[in-house]
Amino acid sequence: MDSHCTKKLKKPFEEVITKVTESLQKQGFGIITSIDVKDTLKKKLGINFRNYKILGACNPEFAYKVISIESHSGLMLPCNILVQEHENGEVELTAENPMEKLTDTLNLDITGIAEEISQRLRTAVNEVN
């Protein structure tokens, strides 16, 4: 099982951010955190870095189900989506596979939810064009 789903695009960085946000919304997710690594490295270390953002996506229904089954599952939330621009101008969009984290609990109820979340994240990434 892959730990993530990746797609490379020849689109502007901010356009990919917008499109993946919209695609995630269609799958029931909202962005609840956004970490601008480029900006943070500039402010904290004075380093000029490429465009690199980590988006924290959450589907409230799934989050509620998972933490209701196993209270410590909140440590694995939200699902991370990485958008990074490479030196060649290509933008790489990557979604983690929650099956890798959530199934560590060995709880069959959580496994089924994690499979659904994984499928929806994969669909959201694949729909970005």
Backbone bond lengths (Angstrom), bond angles and torsions (degrees), N, CA, C in turn:
res aa  C-N    CA-C-N  psi(-1)  N-CA   C-N-CA  omega(-1)  CA-C   N-CA-C  phi
1 M - - - 1.455 - - 1.530 108.67 -
2 D 1.322 116.95 130.25 1.453 121.27 -179.97 1.517 110.50 -72.23
3 S 1.352 115.20 145.92 1.458 119.55 179.31 1.526 111.97 -82.01
4 H 1.340 116.25 -10.67 1.462 119.66 179.77 1.532 110.66 -159.40
5 C 1.342 114.05 167.31 1.459 122.85 177.29 1.528 106.44 -121.30
6 T 1.325 117.43 127.29 1.462 121.13 -173.89 1.521 111.29 -127.36
7 K 1.332 113.91 145.71 1.465 121.16 175.70 1.522 107.39 -141.09
8 K 1.330 116.81 137.15 1.467 121.79 177.73 1.519 108.86 -107.80
9 L 1.331 114.86 137.38 1.461 121.17 -174.39 1.523 111.36 -132.03
10 K 1.301 115.15 150.24 1.470 121.93 173.80 1.524 107.51 -104.21
11 K 1.321 116.17 63.54 1.462 123.51 -178.79 1.524 108.09 -131.32
12 P 1.328 116.99 159.07 1.466 119.29 174.21 1.533 111.12 -62.48
13 F 1.309 115.91 144.63 1.461 123.24 -176.31 1.533 112.09 -52.20
14 E 1.321 117.05 -52.82 1.473 120.41 -177.22 1.527 112.17 -65.03
15 E 1.322 117.14 -31.04 1.461 120.44 176.49 1.526 110.59 -65.37
16 V 1.332 116.60 -39.70 1.465 120.58 177.95 1.532 109.84 -64.92
17 I 1.326 117.06 -40.96 1.470 120.80 177.17 1.531 109.45 -57.74
18 T 1.327 116.48 -48.72 1.463 121.40 -179.45 1.525 111.21 -61.51
19 K 1.326 116.13 -46.25 1.467 120.00 -176.71 1.530 112.28 -67.04
20 V 1.325 117.79 -40.05 1.463 118.37 -179.81 1.525 110.03 -71.08
21 T 1.321 117.64 -34.11 1.464 120.55 176.20 1.523 110.32 -61.46
22 E 1.328 116.48 -45.20 1.468 121.05 177.83 1.530 111.56 -64.39
23 S 1.315 116.30 -42.12 1.459 121.09 -179.45 1.531 110.89 -65.05
24 L 1.320 116.34 -40.36 1.467 120.36 177.07 1.528 111.07 -64.06
25 Q 1.327 116.35 -39.09 1.470 120.10 178.57 1.523 110.71 -60.34
26 K 1.317 117.60 -39.33 1.470 121.18 177.94 1.526 111.25 -62.01
27 Q 1.331 116.53 -26.17 1.460 121.94 -179.56 1.535 111.91 -94.99
28 G 1.349 116.72 5.95 1.463 120.89 176.27 1.510 115.54 91.82
29 F 1.342 117.23 10.64 1.461 121.37 -179.00 1.524 110.92 -104.46
30 G 1.308 114.94 148.80 1.458 121.19 170.86 1.515 107.99 -123.07
31 I 1.323 115.92 156.66 1.461 120.82 177.42 1.524 106.90 -88.64
32 I 1.325 116.57 117.31 1.461 119.99 -178.98 1.523 112.77 -106.03
33 T 1.343 116.34 -15.02 1.463 120.75 174.01 1.525 108.67 -141.49
34 S 1.307 114.96 151.45 1.463 120.99 175.72 1.520 107.18 -144.37
35 I 1.310 115.64 115.81 1.463 121.20 -179.35 1.517 108.22 -107.78
36 D 1.317 115.93 114.91 1.462 121.85 178.65 1.524 107.31 -92.75
37 V 1.322 116.26 94.54 1.458 122.15 -176.48 1.524 110.65 -64.00
38 K 1.323 117.55 -39.42 1.468 121.94 178.67 1.523 110.19 -57.01
39 D 1.330 116.18 -49.95 1.461 121.80 -179.25 1.526 111.32 -64.51
40 T 1.315 117.34 -42.79 1.468 121.61 -179.53 1.523 111.27 -63.21
41 L 1.328 117.19 -44.80 1.463 120.22 179.68 1.528 111.34 -64.31
42 K 1.319 116.29 -36.16 1.470 120.66 178.09 1.534 110.32 -65.70
43 K 1.325 116.22 -48.56 1.470 121.09 -177.81 1.528 112.99 -67.97
44 K 1.317 116.86 -43.34 1.466 120.99 -173.20 1.522 114.45 -86.84
45 L 1.332 116.87 -32.62 1.466 120.16 -174.13 1.522 114.09 -123.22
46 G 1.336 117.00 -7.09 1.463 119.93 -177.58 1.516 113.00 71.34
47 I 1.325 117.02 21.20 1.466 122.32 -177.28 1.527 109.67 -96.28
48 N 1.329 115.71 132.05 1.464 120.70 172.55 1.521 107.58 -87.33
49 F 1.310 115.67 116.46 1.462 121.55 -177.04 1.516 108.75 -122.81
50 R 1.295 117.00 162.54 1.470 122.48 179.39 1.530 110.53 -72.34
51 N 1.323 117.19 167.69 1.462 121.72 176.48 1.525 109.06 -60.94
52 Y 1.321 115.34 126.32 1.466 121.13 -174.55 1.521 107.48 -158.04
53 K 1.335 116.71 108.85 1.467 120.85 -179.85 1.520 110.31 -126.41
54 I 1.322 114.33 142.41 1.455 121.59 174.57 1.527 106.78 -112.90
55 L 1.323 115.65 118.05 1.457 121.62 179.72 1.523 109.11 -101.43
56 G 1.322 116.04 132.05 1.461 121.11 176.18 1.520 108.89 -96.46
57 A 1.321 116.71 110.02 1.472 121.81 -177.25 1.520 109.66 -100.87
58 C 1.328 115.03 138.63 1.459 119.61 -179.41 1.526 110.17 -138.37
59 N 1.310 115.09 134.20 1.456 122.62 170.74 1.527 104.53 -106.07
60 P 1.335 118.43 106.22 1.465 120.75 -173.75 1.522 114.32 -54.76
61 E 1.329 117.19 -37.99 1.467 120.32 -179.75 1.525 110.93 -62.31
62 F 1.324 116.10 -47.85 1.459 119.52 179.33 1.519 111.64 -67.50
63 A 1.330 117.25 -40.86 1.463 120.81 179.12 1.530 110.40 -58.54
64 Y 1.319 115.81 -45.00 1.468 120.32 179.22 1.522 111.29 -61.17
65 K 1.324 116.56 -45.58 1.464 120.20 -179.56 1.531 111.21 -60.68
66 V 1.329 116.07 -45.76 1.461 120.34 -175.94 1.530 111.20 -66.41
67 I 1.331 117.48 -46.95 1.471 118.20 -177.95 1.524 111.94 -74.24
68 S 1.333 117.36 -19.75 1.464 120.01 173.96 1.525 110.97 -72.35
69 I 1.312 116.48 -32.10 1.463 121.33 178.86 1.524 110.67 -78.86
70 E 1.337 115.85 -45.15 1.469 121.68 -177.56 1.527 108.20 -137.75
71 S 1.322 116.87 107.25 1.471 120.87 -172.22 1.524 113.75 -60.65
72 H 1.304 118.69 -29.38 1.465 120.93 -179.54 1.529 113.19 -80.41
73 S 1.315 117.08 -2.67 1.465 120.77 178.84 1.521 111.77 -63.70
74 G 1.325 117.26 -19.88 1.461 120.40 177.33 1.517 112.74 -59.30
75 L 1.321 117.09 -21.69 1.463 120.65 176.65 1.524 111.75 -64.92
76 M 1.309 116.73 -20.29 1.465 121.26 -176.92 1.522 112.75 -100.69
77 L 1.318 117.16 5.72 1.459 121.96 -178.71 1.525 109.46 -106.33
78 P 1.306 120.65 153.14 1.458 128.84 -5.93 1.526 110.96 -80.51
79 C 1.325 115.78 179.28 1.463 121.78 174.87 1.526 107.93 -79.47
80 N 1.308 116.85 133.64 1.462 120.71 -178.05 1.520 112.51 -92.17
81 I 1.339 113.02 136.26 1.459 122.15 173.99 1.523 105.62 -121.45
82 L 1.308 117.16 124.69 1.454 121.68 -179.15 1.522 109.82 -106.36
83 V 1.339 115.27 130.83 1.461 121.31 174.89 1.521 105.82 -123.35
84 Q 1.333 116.03 118.67 1.461 120.00 -178.87 1.519 110.92 -136.20
85 E 1.326 114.05 142.46 1.463 120.13 179.01 1.518 108.48 -103.69
86 H 1.320 115.70 125.86 1.460 120.61 179.87 1.529 110.66 -89.02
87 E 1.304 115.30 166.23 1.465 122.00 -176.85 1.526 113.00 -58.14
88 N 1.316 117.28 -28.16 1.470 121.30 -179.90 1.534 112.41 -82.18
89 G 1.352 117.32 3.55 1.453 121.60 179.15 1.515 114.14 89.22
90 E 1.309 116.40 -8.18 1.451 120.77 178.75 1.534 109.47 -74.08
91 V 1.332 115.90 139.40 1.460 121.00 178.50 1.520 108.14 -106.81
92 E 1.304 115.11 127.20 1.462 121.55 -179.27 1.524 108.88 -105.13
93 L 1.318 115.23 129.31 1.454 123.41 -179.52 1.523 107.34 -114.37
94 T 1.334 116.61 123.44 1.458 120.84 -176.30 1.517 110.34 -133.66
95 A 1.320 116.10 131.46 1.464 121.94 173.40 1.523 108.11 -113.84
96 E 1.315 114.77 136.25 1.459 118.01 176.51 1.525 109.66 -70.42
97 N 1.312 115.93 160.53 1.457 121.58 175.68 1.523 107.51 -102.37
98 P 1.342 117.84 105.82 1.459 119.55 -177.71 1.524 113.92 -62.87
99 M 1.317 117.39 -15.39 1.465 119.97 176.37 1.527 110.08 -58.89
100 E 1.323 116.11 -31.87 1.459 120.73 -179.15 1.520 111.85 -66.55
101 K 1.327 117.27 -33.58 1.461 120.94 -178.10 1.521 112.51 -95.73
102 L 1.308 116.35 -48.45 1.459 120.00 -171.64 1.521 113.87 -71.50
103 T 1.304 118.03 -27.34 1.463 119.13 -177.69 1.525 112.15 -80.84
104 D 1.322 117.66 -4.96 1.462 119.86 174.58 1.525 111.63 -62.88
105 T 1.318 116.81 -19.19 1.464 120.63 -178.78 1.526 112.03 -75.05
106 L 1.324 117.66 -16.32 1.467 124.05 -177.47 1.526 112.37 59.79
107 N 1.307 116.98 25.33 1.454 122.30 178.17 1.526 107.87 -99.37
108 L 1.313 117.15 120.04 1.466 120.59 -175.86 1.521 112.78 -63.43
109 D 1.327 118.25 -31.90 1.462 120.52 177.23 1.525 110.65 -63.95
110 I 1.317 116.38 -41.91 1.460 120.55 179.27 1.523 110.72 -70.26
111 T 1.314 117.55 -36.68 1.463 121.07 178.96 1.529 110.78 -58.23
112 G 1.319 117.02 -44.55 1.466 120.23 178.84 1.518 112.28 -62.71
113 I 1.325 116.58 -40.94 1.469 120.85 178.16 1.524 109.73 -66.46
114 A 1.323 116.92 -43.17 1.463 121.03 -179.93 1.525 111.19 -61.62
115 E 1.322 117.44 -37.52 1.467 120.66 176.85 1.520 110.88 -62.29
116 E 1.326 116.70 -42.92 1.470 121.20 178.83 1.529 111.09 -65.19
117 I 1.324 116.75 -43.30 1.471 120.71 178.57 1.521 109.59 -61.67
118 S 1.326 116.61 -46.19 1.473 121.02 -179.85 1.519 111.30 -58.08
119 Q 1.314 116.49 -44.32 1.464 120.50 -179.95 1.523 111.01 -63.30
120 R 1.314 117.08 -42.55 1.465 120.28 -179.74 1.530 111.89 -66.90
121 L 1.330 117.14 -39.35 1.470 119.45 177.26 1.523 110.42 -65.27
122 R 1.325 116.60 -42.63 1.472 121.22 178.52 1.533 109.85 -60.87
123 T 1.322 116.75 -43.51 1.471 121.32 178.29 1.522 110.10 -61.97
124 A 1.322 117.25 -44.02 1.473 120.77 -179.84 1.525 111.28 -60.52
125 V 1.316 117.75 -43.69 1.471 121.38 178.80 1.517 110.05 -65.99
126 N 1.308 117.64 -46.34 1.461 121.46 -176.15 1.522 112.93 -66.21
127 E 1.330 117.94 -25.31 1.468 120.92 -179.90 1.521 113.49 -79.15
128 V 1.311 117.79 -14.34 1.472 120.32 -179.82 1.521 108.51 -75.15
129 N 1.334 115.51 122.75 1.474 121.34 179.01 1.503 110.61 -126.86
